[in-house]
Amino acid sequence: MAIHFDANEKYLRNRYTTHLCNPQSDPELRLALTKFYTVAMQTQPGLAFMFLDIEDPKESGDKYIVGDHSCLK
């Protein structure tokens, strides 16, 4: 099954990352988001790439560029 988030991709990523990085968010929510990211990294390369918010080195030179809303920050 293929899912295309279209314009909602950035919104979804930003909302999840904002909750994850906010120290005032519910700890259980932050733990659930961390588990979600872990499973996405292991099983869903498309979701992993979306949540990492990085630019492909083919487009930006020889190094990956981490975006402002990356879960890596």
PyMOL Python script that loads the backbone (N, CA, C, O; Angstrom):
from pymol import cmd

cmd.read_pdbstr("""\
ATOM      1  N   MET A   1       0.842  -1.161   0.000  1.00  0.00           N
ATOM      2  CA  MET A   1       0.000   0.000   0.000  1.00  0.00           C
ATOM      3  C   MET A   1       0.898   1.238   0.000  1.00  0.00           C
ATOM      4  O   MET A   1       1.857   1.319   0.768  1.00  0.00           O
ATOM      5  N   ALA A   2       0.589   2.168  -0.840  1.00  0.00           N
ATOM      6  CA  ALA A   2       1.347   3.415  -0.921  1.00  0.00           C
ATOM      7  C   ALA A   2       0.490   4.559  -0.389  1.00  0.00           C
ATOM      8  O   ALA A   2      -0.690   4.677  -0.721  1.00  0.00           O
ATOM      9  N   ILE A   3       1.095   5.386   0.429  1.00  0.00           N
ATOM     10  CA  ILE A   3       0.409   6.553   0.981  1.00  0.00           C
ATOM     11  C   ILE A   3       1.211   7.781   0.601  1.00  0.00           C
ATOM     12  O   ILE A   3       2.435   7.813   0.729  1.00  0.00           O
ATOM     13  N   HIS A   4       0.499   8.784   0.134  1.00  0.00           N
ATOM     14  CA  HIS A   4       1.164  10.023  -0.246  1.00  0.00           C
ATOM     15  C   HIS A   4       0.599  11.134   0.624  1.00  0.00           C
ATOM     16  O   HIS A   4      -0.601  11.404   0.581  1.00  0.00           O
ATOM     17  N   PHE A   5       1.453  11.784   1.416  1.00  0.00           N
ATOM     18  CA  PHE A   5       0.997  12.818   2.342  1.00  0.00           C
ATOM     19  C   PHE A   5       0.785  14.166   1.677  1.00  0.00           C
ATOM     20  O   PHE A   5       0.071  15.014   2.213  1.00  0.00           O
ATOM     21  N   ASP A   6       1.389  14.374   0.528  1.00  0.00           N
ATOM     22  CA  ASP A   6       1.241  15.610  -0.229  1.00  0.00           C
ATOM     23  C   ASP A   6       1.665  16.807   0.625  1.00  0.00           C
ATOM     24  O   ASP A   6       2.748  16.778   1.210  1.00  0.00           O
ATOM     25  N   ALA A   7       0.857  17.838   0.711  1.00  0.00           N
ATOM     26  CA  ALA A   7       1.217  19.062   1.434  1.00  0.00           C
ATOM     27  C   ALA A   7       1.199  18.852   2.949  1.00  0.00           C
ATOM     28  O   ALA A   7       1.782  19.647   3.685  1.00  0.00           O
ATOM     29  N   ASN A   8       0.547  17.809   3.416  1.00  0.00           N
ATOM     30  CA  ASN A   8       0.459  17.558   4.852  1.00  0.00           C
ATOM     31  C   ASN A   8       1.725  16.941   5.427  1.00  0.00           C
ATOM     32  O   ASN A   8       1.849  16.811   6.644  1.00  0.00           O
ATOM     33  N   GLU A   9       2.657  16.562   4.577  1.00  0.00           N
ATOM     34  CA  GLU A   9       3.888  15.925   5.041  1.00  0.00           C
ATOM     35  C   GLU A   9       4.643  16.810   6.029  1.00  0.00           C
ATOM     36  O   GLU A   9       5.009  16.360   7.115  1.00  0.00           O
ATOM     37  N   LYS A  10       4.874  18.054   5.658  1.00  0.00           N
ATOM     38  CA  LYS A  10       5.626  18.965   6.532  1.00  0.00           C
ATOM     39  C   LYS A  10       4.856  19.250   7.812  1.00  0.00           C
ATOM     40  O   LYS A  10       5.444  19.301   8.893  1.00  0.00           O
ATOM     41  N   TYR A  11       3.548  19.437   7.701  1.00  0.00           N
ATOM     42  CA  TYR A  11       2.726  19.704   8.880  1.00  0.00           C
ATOM     43  C   TYR A  11       2.810  18.534   9.859  1.00  0.00           C
ATOM     44  O   TYR A  11       3.030  18.732  11.054  1.00  0.00           O
ATOM     45  N   LEU A  12       2.635  17.325   9.350  1.00  0.00           N
ATOM     46  CA  LEU A  12       2.679  16.133  10.191  1.00  0.00           C
ATOM     47  C   LEU A  12       4.042  15.998  10.862  1.00  0.00           C
ATOM     48  O   LEU A  12       4.122  15.776  12.071  1.00  0.00           O
ATOM     49  N   ARG A  13       5.109  16.131  10.086  1.00  0.00           N
ATOM     50  CA  ARG A  13       6.461  16.019  10.634  1.00  0.00           C
ATOM     51  C   ARG A  13       6.706  17.091  11.693  1.00  0.00           C
ATOM     52  O   ARG A  13       7.233  16.790  12.763  1.00  0.00           O
ATOM     53  N   ASN A  14       6.333  18.325  11.410  1.00  0.00           N
ATOM     54  CA  ASN A  14       6.573  19.424  12.342  1.00  0.00           C
ATOM     55  C   ASN A  14       5.807  19.244  13.649  1.00  0.00           C
ATOM     56  O   ASN A  14       6.341  19.524  14.722  1.00  0.00           O
ATOM     57  N   ARG A  15       4.571  18.782  13.568  1.00  0.00           N
ATOM     58  CA  ARG A  15       3.772  18.568  14.780  1.00  0.00           C
ATOM     59  C   ARG A  15       4.383  17.472  15.645  1.00  0.00           C
ATOM     60  O   ARG A  15       4.507  17.638  16.858  1.00  0.00           O
ATOM     61  N   TYR A  16       4.762  16.360  15.035  1.00  0.00           N
ATOM     62  CA  TYR A  16       5.358  15.260  15.796  1.00  0.00           C
ATOM     63  C   TYR A  16       6.673  15.695  16.423  1.00  0.00           C
ATOM     64  O   TYR A  16       6.925  15.419  17.596  1.00  0.00           O
ATOM     65  N   THR A  17       7.509  16.372  15.650  1.00  0.00           N
ATOM     66  CA  THR A  17       8.818  16.785  16.148  1.00  0.00           C
ATOM     67  C   THR A  17       8.681  17.848  17.231  1.00  0.00           C
ATOM     68  O   THR A  17       9.451  17.849  18.192  1.00  0.00           O
ATOM     69  N   THR A  18       7.718  18.748  17.092  1.00  0.00           N
ATOM     70  CA  THR A  18       7.488  19.769  18.114  1.00  0.00           C
ATOM     71  C   THR A  18       7.126  19.122  19.445  1.00  0.00           C
ATOM     72  O   THR A  18       7.644  19.520  20.489  1.00  0.00           O
ATOM     73  N   HIS A  19       6.241  18.129  19.419  1.00  0.00           N
ATOM     74  CA  HIS A  19       5.867  17.429  20.652  1.00  0.00           C
ATOM     75  C   HIS A  19       7.057  16.665  21.230  1.00  0.00           C
ATOM     76  O   HIS A  19       7.242  16.626  22.447  1.00  0.00           O
ATOM     77  N   LEU A  20       7.848  16.068  20.373  1.00  0.00           N
ATOM     78  CA  LEU A  20       8.993  15.295  20.843  1.00  0.00           C
ATOM     79  C   LEU A  20      10.038  16.185  21.503  1.00  0.00           C
ATOM     80  O   LEU A  20      10.628  15.798  22.512  1.00  0.00           O
ATOM     81  N   CYS A  21      10.273  17.355  20.956  1.00  0.00           N
ATOM     82  CA  CYS A  21      11.327  18.250  21.458  1.00  0.00           C
ATOM     83  C   CYS A  21      10.868  19.155  22.595  1.00  0.00           C
ATOM     84  O   CYS A  21      11.698  19.781  23.254  1.00  0.00           O
ATOM     85  N   ASN A  22       9.578  19.233  22.834  1.00  0.00           N
ATOM     86  CA  ASN A  22       9.049  20.115  23.871  1.00  0.00           C
ATOM     87  C   ASN A  22       9.139  19.423  25.235  1.00  0.00           C
ATOM     88  O   ASN A  22       8.481  18.405  25.451  1.00  0.00           O
ATOM     89  N   PRO A  23       9.946  19.961  26.157  1.00  0.00           N
ATOM     90  CA  PRO A  23      10.082  19.318  27.468  1.00  0.00           C
ATOM     91  C   PRO A  23       8.793  19.347  28.294  1.00  0.00           C
ATOM     92  O   PRO A  23       8.680  18.614  29.277  1.00  0.00           O
ATOM     93  N   GLN A  24       7.824  20.177  27.913  1.00  0.00           N
ATOM     94  CA  GLN A  24       6.567  20.246  28.650  1.00  0.00           C
ATOM     95  C   GLN A  24       5.510  19.287  28.104  1.00  0.00           C
ATOM     96  O   GLN A  24       4.424  19.179  28.672  1.00  0.00           O
ATOM     97  N   SER A  25       5.815  18.592  27.013  1.00  0.00           N
ATOM     98  CA  SER A  25       4.885  17.598  26.485  1.00  0.00           C
ATOM     99  C   SER A  25       4.811  16.412  27.439  1.00  0.00           C
ATOM    100  O   SER A  25       5.744  16.143  28.196  1.00  0.00           O
ATOM    101  N   ASP A  26       3.704  15.721  27.388  1.00  0.00           N
ATOM    102  CA  ASP A  26       3.503  14.542  28.220  1.00  0.00           C
ATOM    103  C   ASP A  26       4.620  13.523  27.958  1.00  0.00           C
ATOM    104  O   ASP A  26       4.870  13.174  26.804  1.00  0.00           O
ATOM    105  N   PRO A  27       5.290  13.045  29.004  1.00  0.00           N
ATOM    106  CA  PRO A  27       6.375  12.078  28.806  1.00  0.00           C
ATOM    107  C   PRO A  27       5.934  10.803  28.090  1.00  0.00           C
ATOM    108  O   PRO A  27       6.704  10.219  27.329  1.00  0.00           O
ATOM    109  N   GLU A  28       4.699  10.373  28.333  1.00  0.00           N
ATOM    110  CA  GLU A  28       4.203   9.175  27.654  1.00  0.00           C
ATOM    111  C   GLU A  28       4.042   9.421  26.158  1.00  0.00           C
ATOM    112  O   GLU A  28       4.306   8.532  25.349  1.00  0.00           O
ATOM    113  N   LEU A  29       3.610  10.623  25.790  1.00  0.00           N
ATOM    114  CA  LEU A  29       3.503  10.978  24.375  1.00  0.00           C
ATOM    115  C   LEU A  29       4.883  11.004  23.734  1.00  0.00           C
ATOM    116  O   LEU A  29       5.067  10.495  22.628  1.00  0.00           O
ATOM    117  N   ARG A  30       5.846  11.592  24.422  1.00  0.00           N
ATOM    118  CA  ARG A  30       7.209  11.659  23.895  1.00  0.00           C
ATOM    119  C   ARG A  30       7.792  10.257  23.726  1.00  0.00           C
ATOM    120  O   ARG A  30       8.484   9.992  22.743  1.00  0.00           O
ATOM    121  N   LEU A  31       7.523   9.362  24.669  1.00  0.00           N
ATOM    122  CA  LEU A  31       7.993   7.985  24.564  1.00  0.00           C
ATOM    123  C   LEU A  31       7.331   7.279  23.383  1.00  0.00           C
ATOM    124  O   LEU A  31       7.995   6.562  22.634  1.00  0.00           O
ATOM    125  N   ALA A  32       6.029   7.479  23.218  1.00  0.00           N
ATOM    126  CA  ALA A  32       5.319   6.867  22.091  1.00  0.00           C
ATOM    127  C   ALA A  32       5.859   7.378  20.758  1.00  0.00           C
ATOM    128  O   ALA A  32       6.005   6.599  19.815  1.00  0.00           O
ATOM    129  N   LEU A  33       6.156   8.666  20.665  1.00  0.00           N
ATOM    130  CA  LEU A  33       6.718   9.221  19.433  1.00  0.00           C
ATOM    131  C   LEU A  33       8.110   8.657  19.159  1.00  0.00           C
ATOM    132  O   LEU A  33       8.456   8.378  18.011  1.00  0.00           O
ATOM    133  N   THR A  34       8.900   8.489  20.208  1.00  0.00           N
ATOM    134  CA  THR A  34      10.227   7.900  20.036  1.00  0.00           C
ATOM    135  C   THR A  34      10.113   6.468  19.529  1.00  0.00           C
ATOM    136  O   THR A  34      10.868   6.062  18.645  1.00  0.00           O
ATOM    137  N   LYS A  35       9.179   5.704  20.078  1.00  0.00           N
ATOM    138  CA  LYS A  35       8.964   4.331  19.600  1.00  0.00           C
ATOM    139  C   LYS A  35       8.476   4.331  18.155  1.00  0.00           C
ATOM    140  O   LYS A  35       8.895   3.497  17.353  1.00  0.00           O
ATOM    141  N   PHE A  36       7.590   5.270  17.828  1.00  0.00           N
ATOM    142  CA  PHE A  36       7.101   5.380  16.455  1.00  0.00           C
ATOM    143  C   PHE A  36       8.248   5.658  15.491  1.00  0.00           C
ATOM    144  O   PHE A  36       8.352   5.020  14.444  1.00  0.00           O
ATOM    145  N   TYR A  37       9.115   6.619  15.848  1.00  0.00           N
ATOM    146  CA  TYR A  37      10.273   6.933  15.008  1.00  0.00           C
ATOM    147  C   TYR A  37      11.170   5.710  14.847  1.00  0.00           C
ATOM    148  O   TYR A  37      11.672   5.446  13.755  1.00  0.00           O
ATOM    149  N   THR A  38      11.372   4.967  15.927  1.00  0.00           N
ATOM    150  CA  THR A  38      12.230   3.783  15.876  1.00  0.00           C
ATOM    151  C   THR A  38      11.680   2.752  14.901  1.00  0.00           C
ATOM    152  O   THR A  38      12.421   2.219  14.074  1.00  0.00           O
ATOM    153  N   VAL A  39      10.398   2.472  14.991  1.00  0.00           N
ATOM    154  CA  VAL A  39       9.781   1.503  14.084  1.00  0.00           C
ATOM    155  C   VAL A  39       9.810   2.018  12.649  1.00  0.00           C
ATOM    156  O   VAL A  39      10.061   1.251  11.720  1.00  0.00           O
ATOM    157  N   ALA A  40       9.556   3.302  12.465  1.00  0.00           N
ATOM    158  CA  ALA A  40       9.592   3.881  11.115  1.00  0.00           C
ATOM    159  C   ALA A  40      10.980   3.747  10.505  1.00  0.00           C
ATOM    160  O   ALA A  40      11.106   3.437   9.320  1.00  0.00           O
ATOM    161  N   MET A  41      12.008   3.973  11.289  1.00  0.00           N
ATOM    162  CA  MET A  41      13.380   3.865  10.777  1.00  0.00           C
ATOM    163  C   MET A  41      13.702   2.436  10.360  1.00  0.00           C
ATOM    164  O   MET A  41      14.442   2.216   9.401  1.00  0.00           O
ATOM    165  N   GLN A  42      13.149   1.471  11.076  1.00  0.00           N
ATOM    166  CA  GLN A  42      13.444   0.069  10.804  1.00  0.00           C
ATOM    167  C   GLN A  42      12.626  -0.503   9.656  1.00  0.00           C
ATOM    168  O   GLN A  42      13.100  -1.387   8.943  1.00  0.00           O
ATOM    169  N   THR A  43      11.414  -0.015   9.469  1.00  0.00           N
ATOM    170  CA  THR A  43      10.507  -0.692   8.535  1.00  0.00           C
ATOM    171  C   THR A  43       9.983   0.162   7.384  1.00  0.00           C
ATOM    172  O   THR A  43       9.556  -0.385   6.367  1.00  0.00           O
ATOM    173  N   GLN A  44      10.004   1.473   7.513  1.00  0.00           N
ATOM    174  CA  GLN A  44       9.396   2.345   6.508  1.00  0.00           C
ATOM    175  C   GLN A  44      10.389   3.406   6.047  1.00  0.00           C
ATOM    176  O   GLN A  44      10.418   4.498   6.615  1.00  0.00           O
ATOM    177  N   PRO A  45      11.194   3.120   5.046  1.00  0.00           N
ATOM    178  CA  PRO A  45      12.202   4.090   4.617  1.00  0.00           C
ATOM    179  C   PRO A  45      11.621   5.439   4.190  1.00  0.00           C
ATOM    180  O   PRO A  45      12.258   6.472   4.394  1.00  0.00           O
ATOM    181  N   GLY A  46      10.445   5.445   3.612  1.00  0.00           N
ATOM    182  CA  GLY A  46       9.826   6.706   3.202  1.00  0.00           C
ATOM    183  C   GLY A  46       9.476   7.580   4.391  1.00  0.00           C
ATOM    184  O   GLY A  46       9.733   8.784   4.378  1.00  0.00           O
ATOM    185  N   LEU A  47       8.886   6.977   5.430  1.00  0.00           N
ATOM    186  CA  LEU A  47       8.575   7.728   6.645  1.00  0.00           C
ATOM    187  C   LEU A  47       9.848   8.166   7.350  1.00  0.00           C
ATOM    188  O   LEU A  47       9.921   9.271   7.887  1.00  0.00           O
ATOM    189  N   ALA A  48      10.838   7.307   7.348  1.00  0.00           N
ATOM    190  CA  ALA A  48      12.117   7.659   7.980  1.00  0.00           C
ATOM    191  C   ALA A  48      12.709   8.888   7.309  1.00  0.00           C
ATOM    192  O   ALA A  48      13.150   9.816   7.988  1.00  0.00           O
ATOM    193  N   PHE A  49      12.722   8.901   5.995  1.00  0.00           N
ATOM    194  CA  PHE A  49      13.284  10.036   5.258  1.00  0.00           C
ATOM    195  C   PHE A  49      12.488  11.307   5.543  1.00  0.00           C
ATOM    196  O   PHE A  49      13.059  12.390   5.663  1.00  0.00           O
ATOM    197  N   MET A  50      11.158  11.167   5.652  1.00  0.00           N
ATOM    198  CA  MET A  50      10.316  12.325   5.928  1.00  0.00           C
ATOM    199  C   MET A  50      10.619  12.911   7.309  1.00  0.00           C
ATOM    200  O   MET A  50      10.752  14.126   7.451  1.00  0.00           O
ATOM    201  N   PHE A  51      10.729  12.050   8.326  1.00  0.00           N
ATOM    202  CA  PHE A  51      10.948  12.545   9.679  1.00  0.00           C
ATOM    203  C   PHE A  51      12.381  12.990   9.924  1.00  0.00           C
ATOM    204  O   PHE A  51      12.627  13.785  10.831  1.00  0.00           O
ATOM    205  N   LEU A  52      13.324  12.502   9.146  1.00  0.00           N
ATOM    206  CA  LEU A  52      14.698  12.974   9.293  1.00  0.00           C
ATOM    207  C   LEU A  52      14.849  14.389   8.760  1.00  0.00           C
ATOM    208  O   LEU A  52      15.728  15.126   9.208  1.00  0.00           O
ATOM    209  N   ASP A  53      14.010  14.779   7.813  1.00  0.00           N
ATOM    210  CA  ASP A  53      14.039  16.121   7.215  1.00  0.00           C
ATOM    211  C   ASP A  53      15.453  16.487   6.758  1.00  0.00           C
ATOM    212  O   ASP A  53      16.047  17.460   7.223  1.00  0.00           O
ATOM    213  N   ILE A  54      15.967  15.679   5.839  1.00  0.00           N
ATOM    214  CA  ILE A  54      17.290  15.949   5.285  1.00  0.00           C
ATOM    215  C   ILE A  54      17.181  16.107   3.778  1.00  0.00           C
ATOM    216  O   ILE A  54      16.284  15.554   3.142  1.00  0.00           O
ATOM    217  N   GLU A  55      18.107  16.866   3.222  1.00  0.00           N
ATOM    218  CA  GLU A  55      18.151  17.039   1.777  1.00  0.00           C
ATOM    219  C   GLU A  55      19.093  16.011   1.189  1.00  0.00           C
ATOM    220  O   GLU A  55      20.141  15.711   1.761  1.00  0.00           O
ATOM    221  N   ASP A  56      18.717  15.483   0.058  1.00  0.00           N
ATOM    222  CA  ASP A  56      19.529  14.503  -0.650  1.00  0.00           C
ATOM    223  C   ASP A  56      20.842  15.153  -1.078  1.00  0.00           C
ATOM    224  O   ASP A  56      20.828  16.264  -1.608  1.00  0.00           O
ATOM    225  N   PRO A  57      21.979  14.482  -0.859  1.00  0.00           N
ATOM    226  CA  PRO A  57      23.257  15.095  -1.243  1.00  0.00           C
ATOM    227  C   PRO A  57      23.383  15.333  -2.745  1.00  0.00           C
ATOM    228  O   PRO A  57      24.194  16.156  -3.170  1.00  0.00           O
ATOM    229  N   LYS A  58      22.600  14.630  -3.549  1.00  0.00           N
ATOM    230  CA  LYS A  58      22.630  14.869  -4.995  1.00  0.00           C
ATOM    231  C   LYS A  58      22.153  16.284  -5.313  1.00  0.00           C
ATOM    232  O   LYS A  58      22.584  16.892  -6.293  1.00  0.00           O
ATOM    233  N   GLU A  59      21.260  16.794  -4.472  1.00  0.00           N
ATOM    234  CA  GLU A  59      20.706  18.129  -4.694  1.00  0.00           C
ATOM    235  C   GLU A  59      21.495  19.217  -3.960  1.00  0.00           C
ATOM    236  O   GLU A  59      21.474  20.378  -4.369  1.00  0.00           O
ATOM    237  N   SER A  60      22.186  18.852  -2.886  1.00  0.00           N
ATOM    238  CA  SER A  60      22.827  19.870  -2.055  1.00  0.00           C
ATOM    239  C   SER A  60      24.348  19.728  -1.976  1.00  0.00           C
ATOM    240  O   SER A  60      24.965  20.287  -1.069  1.00  0.00           O
ATOM    241  N   GLY A  61      24.945  19.017  -2.874  1.00  0.00           N
ATOM    242  CA  GLY A  61      26.392  18.831  -2.826  1.00  0.00           C
ATOM    243  C   GLY A  61      26.738  17.440  -2.344  1.00  0.00           C
ATOM    244  O   GLY A  61      26.062  16.472  -2.693  1.00  0.00           O
ATOM    245  N   ASP A  62      27.790  17.330  -1.540  1.00  0.00           N
ATOM    246  CA  ASP A  62      28.250  16.013  -1.116  1.00  0.00           C
ATOM    247  C   ASP A  62      27.865  15.645   0.313  1.00  0.00           C
ATOM    248  O   ASP A  62      28.191  14.545   0.758  1.00  0.00           O
ATOM    249  N   LYS A  63      27.181  16.529   1.051  1.00  0.00           N
ATOM    250  CA  LYS A  63      26.806  16.238   2.430  1.00  0.00           C
ATOM    251  C   LYS A  63      25.307  16.413   2.616  1.00  0.00           C
ATOM    252  O   LYS A  63      24.665  17.235   1.962  1.00  0.00           O
ATOM    253  N   TYR A  64      24.769  15.607   3.536  1.00  0.00           N
ATOM    254  CA  TYR A  64      23.367  15.773   3.888  1.00  0.00           C
ATOM    255  C   TYR A  64      23.197  17.059   4.689  1.00  0.00           C
ATOM    256  O   TYR A  64      24.058  17.413   5.495  1.00  0.00           O
ATOM    257  N   ILE A  65      22.091  17.752   4.468  1.00  0.00           N
ATOM    258  CA  ILE A  65      21.772  18.957   5.224  1.00  0.00           C
ATOM    259  C   ILE A  65      20.534  18.656   6.061  1.00  0.00           C
ATOM    260  O   ILE A  65      19.493  18.272   5.528  1.00  0.00           O
ATOM    261  N   VAL A  66      20.655  18.831   7.370  1.00  0.00           N
ATOM    262  CA  VAL A  66      19.552  18.560   8.286  1.00  0.00           C
ATOM    263  C   VAL A  66      18.650  19.781   8.338  1.00  0.00           C
ATOM    264  O   VAL A  66      19.121  20.902   8.528  1.00  0.00           O
ATOM    265  N   GLY A  67      17.347  19.560   8.166  1.00  0.00           N
ATOM    266  CA  GLY A  67      16.377  20.651   8.180  1.00  0.00           C
ATOM    267  C   GLY A  67      16.063  21.141   9.589  1.00  0.00           C
ATOM    268  O   GLY A  67      16.501  20.553  10.578  1.00  0.00           O
ATOM    269  N   ASP A  68      15.309  22.214   9.662  1.00  0.00           N
ATOM    270  CA  ASP A  68      14.954  22.828  10.946  1.00  0.00           C
ATOM    271  C   ASP A  68      14.062  21.942  11.810  1.00  0.00           C
ATOM    272  O   ASP A  68      14.111  22.029  13.037  1.00  0.00           O
ATOM    273  N   HIS A  69      13.253  21.095  11.190  1.00  0.00           N
ATOM    274  CA  HIS A  69      12.293  20.283  11.935  1.00  0.00           C
ATOM    275  C   HIS A  69      12.659  18.805  11.917  1.00  0.00           C
ATOM    276  O   HIS A  69      11.775  17.948  11.945  1.00  0.00           O
ATOM    277  N   SER A  70      13.925  18.506  11.870  1.00  0.00           N
ATOM    278  CA  SER A  70      14.371  17.122  11.855  1.00  0.00           C
ATOM    279  C   SER A  70      14.266  16.514  13.243  1.00  0.00           C
ATOM    280  O   SER A  70      14.471  17.203  14.242  1.00  0.00           O
ATOM    281  N   CYS A  71      13.948  15.225  13.310  1.00  0.00           N
ATOM    282  CA  CYS A  71      13.932  14.549  14.606  1.00  0.00           C
ATOM    283  C   CYS A  71      15.353  14.257  15.074  1.00  0.00           C
ATOM    284  O   CYS A  71      15.539  13.717  16.164  1.00  0.00           O
ATOM    285  N   LEU A  72      16.354  14.600  14.275  1.00  0.00           N
ATOM    286  CA  LEU A  72      17.748  14.410  14.669  1.00  0.00           C
ATOM    287  C   LEU A  72      18.244  15.514  15.589  1.00  0.00           C
ATOM    288  O   LEU A  72      19.283  15.362  16.232  1.00  0.00           O
ATOM    289  N   LYS A  73      17.522  16.617  15.660  1.00  0.00           N
ATOM    290  CA  LYS A  73      17.965  17.746  16.500  1.00  0.00           C
ATOM    291  C   LYS A  73      17.490  17.585  17.909  1.00  0.00           C
ATOM    292  O   LYS A  73      17.767  18.436  18.755  1.00  0.00           O
TER     293      LYS A  73
END
""", "prot")
cmd.dss("prot")
cmd.show_as("cartoon", "prot")
cmd.util.cbc("prot")
cmd.orient("prot")
